[in-house]
Amino acid sequence: MPKFTVVFCAFLLCVTWITSSAQVSDEDGVKQALMNYLDGGTYGDTVKLNKAFHLSASMKYIDNKTGEYKDVPIRDFLTRAKGNAGKTSNRKTKIVYTHISGTAAHAEVEIDGGTYKFHDYMNLLKINGEWKIVSKIFWREDIAAK
């Protein structure tokens, strides 16, 4: 085999290895989107928070006080979040589970603020190679003071 062919094949193997190792797995991509949401809210990082959501995403929930159904464009949620930019919240967060099927995923995350707990259910899609939250529903659990 000519030296050029051997060198060229070695080059192709290196490029393939570097490219494949640089790609983010779907599981990592989903978790990254969820952590952008969780860390963005916890640390007042509006860049991360915005990165988590697709611009057309929605948020739906039942108001804890009035029992009223709410349907909020994510833009409104993100606009309100700007008021907490740079402020750290005293809360614990965790990803409860993720389920990925092709270019769609579903996940549950939990936000524990001590006297309350949010149970968020996220739907994500892989859009142009990047996982984005496209819808969020949640319920708030109030926890009695100990």
N, CA, C and O atoms as a GROMACS GRO file, in nm:
protein
  584
    1MET      N    1   0.085  -0.117   0.000
    1MET     CA    2   0.000   0.000   0.000
    1MET      C    3   0.090   0.124   0.000
    1MET      O    4   0.182   0.132   0.081
    2PRO      N    5   0.065   0.217  -0.088
    2PRO     CA    6   0.149   0.338  -0.092
    2PRO      C    7   0.138   0.417   0.039
    2PRO      O    8   0.035   0.414   0.108
    3LYS      N    9   0.247   0.488   0.073
    3LYS     CA   10   0.250   0.566   0.197
    3LYS      C   11   0.137   0.667   0.202
    3LYS      O   12   0.078   0.690   0.308
    4PHE      N   13   0.107   0.728   0.088
    4PHE     CA   14   0.000   0.829   0.084
    4PHE      C   15  -0.133   0.768   0.128
    4PHE      O   16  -0.207   0.831   0.203
    5THR      N   17  -0.164   0.649   0.083
    5THR     CA   18  -0.290   0.583   0.117
    5THR      C   19  -0.297   0.554   0.267
    5THR      O   20  -0.400   0.575   0.330
    6VAL      N   21  -0.187   0.506   0.322
    6VAL     CA   22  -0.183   0.477   0.466
    6VAL      C   23  -0.202   0.606   0.546
    6VAL      O   24  -0.281   0.608   0.641
    7VAL      N   25  -0.133   0.711   0.509
    7VAL     CA   26  -0.145   0.839   0.579
    7VAL      C   27  -0.285   0.894   0.565
    7VAL      O   28  -0.342   0.944   0.662
    8PHE      N   29  -0.342   0.884   0.445
    8PHE     CA   30  -0.477   0.935   0.421
    8PHE      C   31  -0.580   0.858   0.504
    8PHE      O   32  -0.670   0.919   0.563
    9CYS      N   33  -0.568   0.726   0.509
    9CYS     CA   34  -0.660   0.644   0.589
    9CYS      C   35  -0.648   0.678   0.738
    9CYS      O   36  -0.748   0.688   0.808
   10ALA      N   37  -0.526   0.696   0.785
   10ALA     CA   38  -0.504   0.733   0.924
   10ALA      C   39  -0.568   0.869   0.953
   10ALA      O   40  -0.629   0.889   1.058
   11PHE      N   41  -0.555   0.962   0.859
   11PHE     CA   42  -0.616   1.094   0.873
   11PHE      C   43  -0.768   1.083   0.883
   11PHE      O   44  -0.829   1.145   0.969
   12LEU      N   45  -0.828   1.004   0.796
   12LEU     CA   46  -0.974   0.985   0.798
   12LEU      C   47  -1.021   0.923   0.930
   12LEU      O   48  -1.124   0.964   0.984
   13LEU      N   49  -0.948   0.827   0.980
   13LEU     CA   50  -0.983   0.766   1.108
   13LEU      C   51  -0.978   0.869   1.222
   13LEU      O   52  -1.066   0.871   1.308
   14CYS      N   53  -0.876   0.952   1.222
   14CYS     CA   54  -0.864   1.056   1.325
   14CYS      C   55  -0.979   1.156   1.316
   14CYS      O   56  -1.038   1.192   1.418
   15VAL      N   57  -1.011   1.200   1.196
   15VAL     CA   58  -1.121   1.296   1.177
   15VAL      C   59  -1.252   1.234   1.222
   15VAL      O   60  -1.331   1.299   1.291
   16THR      N   61  -1.276   1.109   1.186
   16THR     CA   62  -1.399   1.039   1.226
   16THR      C   63  -1.406   1.026   1.377
   16THR      O   64  -1.512   1.051   1.435
   17TRP      N   65  -1.297   0.989   1.442
   17TRP     CA   66  -1.295   0.975   1.586
   17TRP      C   67  -1.321   1.109   1.656
   17TRP      O   68  -1.400   1.116   1.750
   18ILE      N   69  -1.254   1.215   1.609
   18ILE     CA   70  -1.272   1.347   1.669
   18ILE      C   71  -1.415   1.395   1.651
   18ILE      O   72  -1.475   1.447   1.745
   19THR      N   73  -1.471   1.379   1.533
   19THR     CA   74  -1.608   1.422   1.505
   19THR      C   75  -1.708   1.346   1.591
   19THR      O   76  -1.797   1.407   1.649
   20SER      N   77  -1.693   1.215   1.599
   20SER     CA   78  -1.790   1.136   1.676
   20SER      C   79  -1.779   1.164   1.825
   20SER      O   80  -1.881   1.164   1.894
   21SER      N   81  -1.660   1.189   1.876
   21SER     CA   82  -1.647   1.217   2.018
   21SER      C   83  -1.692   1.359   2.051
   21SER      O   84  -1.723   1.387   2.166
   22ALA      N   85  -1.696   1.449   1.953
   22ALA     CA   86  -1.739   1.586   1.977
   22ALA      C   87  -1.891   1.598   1.977
   22ALA      O   88  -1.944   1.695   2.031
   23GLN      N   89  -1.962   1.503   1.918
   23GLN     CA   90  -2.106   1.509   1.915
   23GLN      C   91  -2.162   1.476   2.053
   23GLN      O   92  -2.110   1.390   2.124
   24VAL      N   93  -2.267   1.547   2.089
   24VAL     CA   94  -2.331   1.526   2.217
   24VAL      C   95  -2.437   1.417   2.201
   24VAL      O   96  -2.514   1.419   2.105
   25SER      N   97  -2.439   1.323   2.294
   25SER     CA   98  -2.542   1.219   2.288
   25SER      C   99  -2.678   1.283   2.313
   25SER      O  100  -2.686   1.392   2.371
   26ASP      N  101  -2.784   1.215   2.270
   26ASP     CA  102  -2.918   1.268   2.292
   26ASP      C  103  -2.947   1.282   2.442
   26ASP      O  104  -3.007   1.380   2.485
   27GLU      N  105  -2.905   1.184   2.520
   27GLU     CA  106  -2.927   1.191   2.664
   27GLU      C  107  -2.857   1.313   2.723
   27GLU      O  108  -2.916   1.386   2.804
   28ASP      N  109  -2.733   1.336   2.684
   28ASP     CA  110  -2.660   1.453   2.733
   28ASP      C  111  -2.725   1.583   2.686
   28ASP      O  112  -2.731   1.680   2.761
   29GLY      N  113  -2.774   1.584   2.561
   29GLY     CA  114  -2.839   1.704   2.507
   29GLY      C  115  -2.967   1.738   2.580
   29GLY      O  116  -2.994   1.855   2.608
   30VAL      N  117  -3.048   1.636   2.612
   30VAL     CA  118  -3.172   1.658   2.687
   30VAL      C  119  -3.138   1.709   2.827
   30VAL      O  120  -3.198   1.805   2.875
   31LYS      N  121  -3.041   1.644   2.892
   31LYS     CA  122  -3.003   1.686   3.027
   31LYS      C  123  -2.946   1.828   3.027
   31LYS      O  124  -2.966   1.903   3.122
   32GLN      N  125  -2.874   1.864   2.922
   32GLN     CA  126  -2.818   2.000   2.913
   32GLN      C  127  -2.930   2.103   2.903
   32GLN      O  128  -2.924   2.207   2.968
   33ALA      N  129  -3.031   2.075   2.822
   33ALA     CA  130  -3.144   2.167   2.811
   33ALA      C  131  -3.215   2.182   2.946
   33ALA      O  132  -3.251   2.292   2.986
   34LEU      N  133  -3.235   2.070   3.015
   34LEU     CA  134  -3.301   2.074   3.146
   34LEU      C  135  -3.216   2.148   3.248
   34LEU      O  136  -3.270   2.224   3.329
   35MET      N  137  -3.085   2.127   3.247
   35MET     CA  138  -2.997   2.198   3.340
   35MET      C  139  -2.989   2.346   3.308
   35MET      O  140  -2.974   2.428   3.398
   36ASN      N  141  -2.999   2.383   3.179
   36ASN     CA  142  -3.006   2.525   3.145
   36ASN      C  143  -3.128   2.587   3.210
   36ASN      O  144  -3.121   2.699   3.261
   37TYR      N  145  -3.240   2.516   3.208
   37TYR     CA  146  -3.362   2.564   3.272
   37TYR      C  147  -3.345   2.572   3.424
   37TYR      O  148  -3.373   2.675   3.485
   38LEU      N  149  -3.298   2.463   3.485
   38LEU     CA  150  -3.286   2.459   3.631
   38LEU      C  151  -3.181   2.557   3.682
   38LEU      O  152  -3.208   2.635   3.774
   39ASP      N  153  -3.061   2.554   3.624
   39ASP     CA  154  -2.955   2.646   3.668
   39ASP      C  155  -2.987   2.790   3.633
   39ASP      O  156  -2.955   2.882   3.709
   40GLY      N  157  -3.050   2.810   3.518
   40GLY     CA  158  -3.088   2.946   3.480
   40GLY      C  159  -3.180   3.009   3.582
   40GLY      O  160  -3.163   3.126   3.618
   41GLY      N  161  -3.277   2.931   3.631
   41GLY     CA  162  -3.369   2.982   3.733
   41GLY      C  163  -3.304   2.995   3.870
   41GLY      O  164  -3.329   3.092   3.942
   42THR      N  165  -3.221   2.898   3.905
   42THR     CA  166  -3.157   2.900   4.037
   42THR      C  167  -3.058   3.014   4.051
   42THR      O  168  -3.053   3.080   4.155
   43TYR      N  169  -2.980   3.039   3.947
   43TYR     CA  170  -2.873   3.139   3.956
   43TYR      C  171  -2.905   3.270   3.884
   43TYR      O  172  -2.818   3.354   3.868
   44GLY      N  173  -3.029   3.286   3.840
   44GLY     CA  174  -3.066   3.410   3.772
   44GLY      C  175  -2.989   3.428   3.642
   44GLY      O  176  -2.961   3.541   3.602
   45ASP      N  177  -2.956   3.319   3.577
   45ASP     CA  178  -2.880   3.322   3.451
   45ASP      C  179  -2.979   3.320   3.334
   45ASP      O  180  -3.019   3.214   3.286
   46THR      N  181  -3.016   3.438   3.290
   46THR     CA  182  -3.118   3.448   3.185
   46THR      C  183  -3.069   3.395   3.050
   46THR      O  184  -3.151   3.356   2.967
   47VAL      N  185  -2.939   3.394   3.028
   47VAL     CA  186  -2.885   3.338   2.903
   47VAL      C  187  -2.914   3.188   2.899
   47VAL      O  188  -2.964   3.137   2.799
   48LYS      N  189  -2.884   3.118   3.009
   48LYS     CA  190  -2.911   2.974   3.016
   48LYS      C  191  -3.062   2.948   3.007
   48LYS      O  192  -3.106   2.856   2.937
   49LEU      N  193  -3.139   3.027   3.078
   49LEU     CA  194  -3.284   3.008   3.080
   49LEU      C  195  -3.342   3.022   2.939
   49LEU      O  196  -3.425   2.942   2.898
   50ASN      N  197  -3.299   3.124   2.867
   50ASN     CA  198  -3.346   3.144   2.729
   50ASN      C  199  -3.301   3.032   2.638
   50ASN      O  200  -3.374   2.991   2.547
   51LYS      N  201  -3.179   2.980   2.661
   51LYS     CA  202  -3.124   2.874   2.577
   51LYS      C  203  -3.203   2.744   2.593
   51LYS      O  204  -3.206   2.662   2.501
   52ALA      N  205  -3.266   2.724   2.709
   52ALA     CA  206  -3.339   2.600   2.737
   52ALA      C  207  -3.464   2.584   2.651
   52ALA      O  208  -3.502   2.472   2.616
   53PHE      N  209  -3.528   2.696   2.616
   53PHE     CA  210  -3.660   2.692   2.552
   53PHE      C  211  -3.656   2.728   2.404
   53PHE      O  212  -3.575   2.809   2.359
   54HIS      N  213  -3.746   2.667   2.328
   54HIS     CA  214  -3.774   2.713   2.192
   54HIS      C  215  -3.859   2.838   2.205
   54HIS      O  216  -3.939   2.848   2.298
   55LEU      N  217  -3.843   2.932   2.114
   55LEU     CA  218  -3.914   3.060   2.124
   55LEU      C  219  -4.066   3.046   2.125
   55LEU      O  220  -4.135   3.131   2.180
   56SER      N  221  -4.118   2.939   2.064
   56SER     CA  222  -4.264   2.923   2.058
   56SER      C  223  -4.317   2.834   2.170
   56SER      O  224  -4.434   2.796   2.169
   57ALA      N  225  -4.232   2.800   2.268
   57ALA     CA  226  -4.274   2.712   2.377
   57ALA      C  227  -4.388   2.774   2.458
   57ALA      O  228  -4.410   2.895   2.456
   58SER      N  229  -4.459   2.687   2.529
   58SER     CA  230  -4.568   2.733   2.614
   58SER      C  231  -4.556   2.672   2.754
   58SER      O  232  -4.486   2.573   2.775
   59MET      N  233  -4.625   2.735   2.847
   59MET     CA  234  -4.628   2.688   2.985
   59MET      C  235  -4.774   2.684   3.028
   59MET      O  236  -4.846   2.784   3.016
   60LYS      N  237  -4.818   2.570   3.077
   60LYS     CA  238  -4.957   2.554   3.119
   60LYS      C  239  -4.960   2.500   3.261
   60LYS      O  240  -4.879   2.417   3.300
   61TYR      N  241  -5.057   2.551   3.339
   61TYR     CA  242  -5.068   2.507   3.478
   61TYR      C  243  -5.204   2.548   3.534
   61TYR      O  244  -5.278   2.625   3.474
   62ILE      N  245  -5.233   2.494   3.651
   62ILE     CA  246  -5.352   2.534   3.726
   62ILE      C  247  -5.304   2.624   3.840
   62ILE      O  248  -5.221   2.583   3.922
   63ASP      N  249  -5.356   2.748   3.844
   63ASP     CA  250  -5.316   2.842   3.948
   63ASP      C  251  -5.348   2.783   4.085
   63ASP      O  252  -5.461   2.744   4.111
   64ASN      N  253  -5.247   2.778   4.172
   64ASN     CA  254  -5.260   2.716   4.304
   64ASN      C  255  -5.362   2.787   4.392
   64ASN      O  256  -5.425   2.723   4.477
   65LYS      N  257  -5.379   2.916   4.374
   65LYS     CA  258  -5.468   2.994   4.461
   65LYS      C  259  -5.610   3.001   4.407
   65LYS      O  260  -5.706   2.992   4.484
   66THR      N  261  -5.624   3.016   4.274
   66THR     CA  262  -5.758   3.037   4.218
   66THR      C  263  -5.817   2.911   4.154
   66THR      O  264  -5.938   2.904   4.131
   67GLY      N  265  -5.733   2.812   4.125
   67GLY     CA  266  -5.780   2.693   4.056
   67GLY      C  267  -5.802   2.715   3.907
   67GLY      O  268  -5.854   2.628   3.837
   68GLU      N  269  -5.760   2.831   3.859
   68GLU     CA  270  -5.780   2.869   3.718
   68GLU      C  271  -5.671   2.810   3.629
   68GLU      O  272  -5.553   2.807   3.664
   69TYR      N  273  -5.714   2.762   3.511
   69TYR     CA  274  -5.621   2.711   3.410
   69TYR      C  275  -5.548   2.827   3.346
   69TYR      O  276  -5.611   2.926   3.308
   70LYS      N  277  -5.416   2.818   3.335
   70LYS     CA  278  -5.334   2.923   3.276
   70LYS      C  279  -5.257   2.867   3.158
   70LYS      O  280  -5.205   2.755   3.165
   71ASP      N  281  -5.249   2.942   3.052
   71ASP     CA  282  -5.173   2.907   2.931
   71ASP      C  283  -5.087   3.028   2.898
   71ASP      O  284  -5.137   3.129   2.850
   72VAL      N  285  -4.957   3.016   2.923
   72VAL     CA  286  -4.866   3.131   2.914
   72VAL      C  287  -4.761   3.106   2.806
   72VAL      O  288  -4.693   3.003   2.809
   73PRO      N  289  -4.747   3.199   2.711
   73PRO     CA  290  -4.635   3.186   2.616
   73PRO      C  291  -4.503   3.194   2.694
   73PRO      O  292  -4.491   3.272   2.788
   74ILE      N  293  -4.407   3.114   2.656
   74ILE     CA  294  -4.280   3.111   2.730
   74ILE      C  295  -4.212   3.248   2.727
   74ILE      O  296  -4.137   3.281   2.818
   75ARG      N  297  -4.238   3.327   2.624
   75ARG     CA  298  -4.181   3.463   2.618
   75ARG      C  299  -4.221   3.542   2.742
   75ARG      O  300  -4.140   3.617   2.797
   76ASP      N  301  -4.347   3.527   2.788
   76ASP     CA  302  -4.393   3.600   2.907
   76ASP      C  303  -4.318   3.552   3.031
   76ASP      O  304  -4.276   3.633   3.114
   77PHE      N  305  -4.301   3.421   3.044
   77PHE     CA  306  -4.226   3.363   3.156
   77PHE      C  307  -4.082   3.415   3.156
   77PHE      O  308  -4.030   3.454   3.261
   78LEU      N  309  -4.019   3.416   3.040
   78LEU     CA  310  -3.879   3.460   3.030
   78LEU      C  311  -3.867   3.610   3.058
   78LEU      O  312  -3.767   3.654   3.116
   79THR      N  313  -3.966   3.688   3.019
   79THR     CA  314  -3.966   3.831   3.048
   79THR      C  315  -3.973   3.853   3.199
   79THR      O  316  -3.901   3.938   3.254
   80ARG      N  317  -4.060   3.778   3.267
   80ARG     CA  318  -4.069   3.790   3.414
   80ARG      C  319  -3.939   3.746   3.481
   80ARG      O  320  -3.898   3.803   3.582
   81ALA      N  321  -3.874   3.645   3.424
   81ALA     CA  322  -3.749   3.593   3.482
   81ALA      C  323  -3.638   3.698   3.478
   81ALA      O  324  -3.545   3.691   3.559
   82LYS      N  325  -3.645   3.793   3.387
   82LYS     CA  326  -3.543   3.899   3.380
   82LYS      C  327  -3.535   3.977   3.511
   82LYS      O  328  -3.430   4.032   3.544
   83GLY      N  329  -3.645   3.981   3.585
   83GLY     CA  330  -3.646   4.051   3.714
   83GLY      C  331  -3.557   3.984   3.817
   83GLY      O  332  -3.520   4.047   3.916
   84ASN      N  333  -3.523   3.856   3.797
   84ASN     CA  334  -3.436   3.783   3.888
   84ASN      C  335  -3.295   3.765   3.834
   84ASN      O  336  -3.217   3.688   3.889
   85ALA      N  337  -3.264   3.835   3.727
   85ALA     CA  338  -3.131   3.821   3.665
   85ALA      C  339  -3.022   3.849   3.767
   85ALA      O  340  -3.022   3.952   3.834
   86GLY      N  341  -2.928   3.755   3.779
   86GLY     CA  342  -2.815   3.771   3.869
   86GLY      C  343  -2.844   3.736   4.014
   86GLY      O  344  -2.753   3.740   4.097
   87LYS      N  345  -2.969   3.703   4.047
   87LYS     CA  346  -3.006   3.670   4.185
   87LYS      C  347  -3.009   3.518   4.201
   87LYS      O  348  -3.071   3.448   4.121
   88THR      N  349  -2.944   3.469   4.305
   88THR     CA  350  -2.943   3.326   4.333
   88THR      C  351  -3.060   3.292   4.424
   88THR      O  352  -3.086   3.361   4.523
   89SER      N  353  -3.132   3.185   4.390
   89SER     CA  354  -3.244   3.137   4.470
   89SER      C  355  -3.198   3.024   4.560
   89SER      O  356  -3.114   2.942   4.522
   90ASN      N  357  -3.252   3.020   4.680
   90ASN     CA  358  -3.220   2.913   4.774
   90ASN      C  359  -3.316   2.797   4.748
   90ASN      O  360  -3.424   2.790   4.807
   91ARG      N  361  -3.276   2.708   4.659
   91ARG     CA  362  -3.360   2.594   4.623
   91ARG      C  363  -3.273   2.478   4.576
   91ARG      O  364  -3.157   2.496   4.538
   92LYS      N  365  -3.332   2.361   4.581
   92LYS     CA  366  -3.264   2.241   4.533
   92LYS      C  367  -3.338   2.193   4.409
   92LYS      O  368  -3.461   2.198   4.403
   93THR      N  369  -3.263   2.147   4.310
   93THR     CA  370  -3.326   2.100   4.187
   93THR      C  371  -3.274   1.961   4.152
   93THR      O  372  -3.164   1.923   4.190
   94LYS      N  373  -3.357   1.888   4.080
   94LYS     CA  374  -3.310   1.758   4.032
   94LYS      C  375  -3.391   1.716   3.910
   94LYS      O  376  -3.507   1.753   3.893
   95ILE      N  377  -3.326   1.637   3.827
   95ILE     CA  378  -3.394   1.573   3.715
   95ILE      C  379  -3.444   1.440   3.768
   95ILE      O  380  -3.365   1.355   3.810
   96VAL      N  381  -3.575   1.421   3.767
   96VAL     CA  382  -3.636   1.300   3.820
   96VAL      C  383  -3.624   1.187   3.719
   96VAL      O  384  -3.583   1.076   3.753
   97TYR      N  385  -3.658   1.215   3.594
   97TYR     CA  386  -3.643   1.116   3.488
   97TYR      C  387  -3.642   1.183   3.352
   97TYR      O  388  -3.688   1.296   3.336
   98THR      N  389  -3.590   1.112   3.254
   98THR     CA  390  -3.598   1.152   3.114
   98THR      C  391  -3.637   1.030   3.032
   98THR      O  392  -3.602   0.917   3.067
   99HIS      N  393  -3.709   1.052   2.925
   99HIS     CA  394  -3.742   0.946   2.830
   99HIS      C  395  -3.726   1.004   2.691
   99HIS      O  396  -3.786   1.106   2.657
  100ILE      N  397  -3.643   0.940   2.611
  100ILE     CA  398  -3.613   0.989   2.476
  100ILE      C  399  -3.658   0.886   2.376
  100ILE      O  400  -3.632   0.766   2.391
  101SER      N  401  -3.726   0.932   2.272
  101SER     CA  402  -3.769   0.845   2.163
  101SER      C  403  -3.749   0.922   2.032
  101SER      O  404  -3.827   1.010   1.999
  102GLY      N  405  -3.644   0.887   1.959
  102GLY     CA  406  -3.615   0.956   1.834
  102GLY      C  407  -3.579   1.101   1.861
  102GLY      O  408  -3.485   1.130   1.935
  103THR      N  409  -3.654   1.192   1.800
  103THR     CA  410  -3.627   1.336   1.816
  103THR      C  411  -3.720   1.402   1.918
  103THR      O  412  -3.730   1.524   1.924
  104ALA      N  413  -3.789   1.318   1.998
  104ALA     CA  414  -3.879   1.370   2.101
  104ALA      C  415  -3.835   1.317   2.237
  104ALA      O  416  -3.781   1.207   2.248
  105ALA      N  417  -3.860   1.397   2.340
  105ALA     CA  418  -3.826   1.355   2.475
  105ALA      C  419  -3.926   1.414   2.573
  105ALA      O  420  -3.991   1.515   2.546
  106HIS      N  421  -3.937   1.347   2.687
  106HIS     CA  422  -4.023   1.391   2.796
  106HIS      C  423  -3.940   1.380   2.924
  106HIS      O  424  -3.861   1.286   2.939
  107ALA      N  425  -3.959   1.473   3.016
  107ALA     CA  426  -3.881   1.470   3.139
  107ALA      C  427  -3.961   1.529   3.254
  107ALA      O  428  -4.050   1.611   3.234
  108GLU      N  429  -3.926   1.485   3.374
  108GLU     CA  430  -3.979   1.548   3.495
  108GLU      C  431  -3.861   1.605   3.572
  108GLU      O  432  -3.759   1.538   3.590
  109VAL      N  433  -3.876   1.730   3.617
  109VAL     CA  434  -3.776   1.792   3.703
  109VAL      C  435  -3.848   1.842   3.828
  109VAL      O  436  -3.968   1.867   3.827
  110GLU      N  437  -3.771   1.858   3.933
  110GLU     CA  438  -3.828   1.900   4.060
  110GLU      C  439  -3.748   2.019   4.113
  110GLU      O  440  -3.626   2.020   4.108
  111ILE      N  441  -3.821   2.117   4.163
  111ILE     CA  442  -3.759   2.234   4.224
  111ILE      C  443  -3.812   2.244   4.367
  111ILE      O  444  -3.931   2.264   4.388
  112ASP      N  445  -3.723   2.229   4.464
  112ASP     CA  446  -3.760   2.228   4.604
  112ASP      C  447  -3.714   2.359   4.669
  112ASP      O  448  -3.594   2.381   4.687
  113GLY      N  449  -3.812   2.444   4.702
  113GLY     CA  450  -3.781   2.572   4.765
  113GLY      C  451  -3.798   2.571   4.915
  113GLY      O  452  -3.798   2.678   4.977
  114GLY      N  453  -3.814   2.454   4.975
  114GLY     CA  454  -3.828   2.446   5.120
  114GLY      C  455  -3.974   2.444   5.164
  114GLY      O  456  -4.020   2.347   5.224
  115THR      N  457  -4.046   2.551   5.134
  115THR     CA  458  -4.188   2.559   5.170
  115THR      C  459  -4.279   2.523   5.053
  115THR      O  460  -4.401   2.519   5.066
  116TYR      N  461  -4.219   2.497   4.940
  116TYR     CA  462  -4.294   2.456   4.821
  116TYR      C  463  -4.207   2.365   4.736
  116TYR      O  464  -4.085   2.361   4.750
  117LYS      N  465  -4.272   2.293   4.648
  117LYS     CA  466  -4.201   2.209   4.553
  117LYS      C  467  -4.274   2.220   4.420
  117LYS      O  468  -4.396   2.200   4.413
  118PHE      N  469  -4.200   2.251   4.312
  118PHE     CA  470  -4.257   2.250   4.178
  118PHE      C  471  -4.225   2.117   4.113
  118PHE      O  472  -4.112   2.070   4.118
  119HIS      N  473  -4.326   2.057   4.052
  119HIS     CA  474  -4.311   1.935   3.974
  119HIS      C  475  -4.335   1.976   3.828
  119HIS      O  476  -4.449   1.997   3.787
  120ASP      N  477  -4.227   1.986   3.752
  120ASP     CA  478  -4.234   2.031   3.613
  120ASP      C  479  -4.223   1.912   3.519
  120ASP      O  480  -4.137   1.826   3.536
  121TYR      N  481  -4.310   1.909   3.420
  121TYR     CA  482  -4.308   1.806   3.318
  121TYR      C  483  -4.278   1.875   3.185
  121TYR      O  484  -4.355   1.959   3.139
  122MET      N  485  -4.166   1.838   3.125
  122MET     CA  486  -4.116   1.905   3.005
  122MET      C  487  -4.127   1.814   2.884
  122MET      O  488  -4.098   1.694   2.891
  123ASN      N  489  -4.169   1.872   2.773
  123ASN     CA  490  -4.161   1.805   2.643
  123ASN      C  491  -4.051   1.876   2.565
  123ASN      O  492  -4.048   1.999   2.558
  124LEU      N  493  -3.963   1.798   2.506
  124LEU     CA  494  -3.850   1.852   2.432
  124LEU      C  495  -3.848   1.792   2.292
  124LEU      O  496  -3.894   1.679   2.270
  125LEU      N  497  -3.795   1.869   2.198
  125LEU     CA  498  -3.772   1.823   2.062
  125LEU      C  499  -3.629   1.855   2.023
  125LEU      O  500  -3.572   1.955   2.067
  126LYS      N  501  -3.572   1.769   1.940
  126LYS     CA  502  -3.438   1.794   1.887
  126LYS      C  503  -3.456   1.874   1.759
  126LYS      O  504  -3.497   1.821   1.656
  127ILE      N  505  -3.424   2.003   1.766
  127ILE     CA  506  -3.446   2.096   1.656
  127ILE      C  507  -3.310   2.141   1.603
  127ILE      O  508  -3.230   2.198   1.676
  128ASN      N  509  -3.286   2.114   1.476
  128ASN     CA  510  -3.158   2.149   1.414
  128ASN      C  511  -3.040   2.098   1.498
  128ASN      O  512  -2.939   2.167   1.515
  129GLY      N  513  -3.054   1.976   1.550
  129GLY     CA  514  -2.946   1.912   1.625
  129GLY      C  515  -2.935   1.953   1.771
  129GLY      O  516  -2.844   1.907   1.840
  130GLU      N  517  -3.026   2.038   1.819
  130GLU     CA  518  -3.017   2.085   1.958
  130GLU      C  519  -3.150   2.060   2.029
  130GLU      O  520  -3.257   2.090   1.974
  131TRP      N  521  -3.144   2.007   2.150
  131TRP     CA  522  -3.263   1.980   2.227
  131TRP      C  523  -3.317   2.108   2.290
  131TRP      O  524  -3.242   2.184   2.352
  132LYS      N  525  -3.448   2.132   2.273
  132LYS     CA  526  -3.514   2.250   2.327
  132LYS      C  527  -3.643   2.209   2.396
  132LYS      O  528  -3.712   2.119   2.350
  133ILE      N  529  -3.675   2.274   2.506
  133ILE     CA  530  -3.803   2.254   2.572
  133ILE      C  531  -3.908   2.327   2.487
  133ILE      O  532  -3.895   2.446   2.460
  134VAL      N  533  -4.013   2.254   2.446
  134VAL     CA  534  -4.118   2.314   2.364
  134VAL      C  535  -4.247   2.332   2.441
  134VAL      O  536  -4.334   2.410   2.401
  135SER      N  537  -4.261   2.260   2.553
  135SER     CA  538  -4.377   2.284   2.640
  135SER      C  539  -4.345   2.240   2.782
  135SER      O  540  -4.268   2.147   2.806
  136LYS      N  541  -4.409   2.310   2.874
  136LYS     CA  542  -4.388   2.285   3.016
  136LYS      C  543  -4.525   2.287   3.082
  136LYS      O  544  -4.602   2.381   3.063
  137ILE      N  545  -4.556   2.183   3.159
  137ILE     CA  546  -4.671   2.188   3.249
  137ILE      C  547  -4.617   2.162   3.388
  137ILE      O  548  -4.514   2.096   3.404
  138PHE      N  549  -4.685   2.212   3.488
  138PHE     CA  550  -4.635   2.191   3.624
  138PHE      C  551  -4.747   2.202   3.724
  138PHE      O  552  -4.857   2.250   3.695
  139TRP      N  553  -4.717   2.154   3.844
  139TRP     CA  554  -4.803   2.180   3.958
  139TRP      C  555  -4.715   2.214   4.077
  139TRP      O  556  -4.601   2.170   4.087
  140ARG      N  557  -4.774   2.295   4.166
  140ARG     CA  558  -4.700   2.341   4.284
  140ARG      C  559  -4.755   2.269   4.407
  140ARG      O  560  -4.876   2.264   4.430
  141GLU      N  561  -4.662   2.214   4.485
  141GLU     CA  562  -4.697   2.147   4.609
  141GLU      C  563  -4.649   2.236   4.723
  141GLU      O  564  -4.530   2.263   4.736
  142ASP      N  565  -4.743   2.282   4.805
  142ASP     CA  566  -4.705   2.361   4.922
  142ASP      C  567  -4.669   2.266   5.035
  142ASP      O  568  -4.739   2.168   5.060
  143ILE      N  569  -4.559   2.297   5.105
  143ILE     CA  570  -4.510   2.211   5.212
  143ILE      C  571  -4.522   2.288   5.342
  143ILE      O  572  -4.474   2.401   5.354
  144ALA      N  573  -4.586   2.227   5.439
  144ALA     CA  574  -4.604   2.291   5.570
  144ALA      C  575  -4.469   2.313   5.637
  144ALA      O  576  -4.379   2.229   5.628
  145ALA      N  577  -4.456   2.426   5.704
  145ALA     CA  578  -4.333   2.456   5.777
  145ALA      C  579  -4.316   2.356   5.890
  145ALA      O  580  -4.413   2.316   5.955
  146LYS      N  581  -4.192   2.316   5.913
  146LYS     CA  582  -4.163   2.215   6.018
  146LYS      C  583  -4.126   2.281   6.146
  146LYS      O  584  -4.099   2.213   6.245
   0.00000   0.00000   0.00000
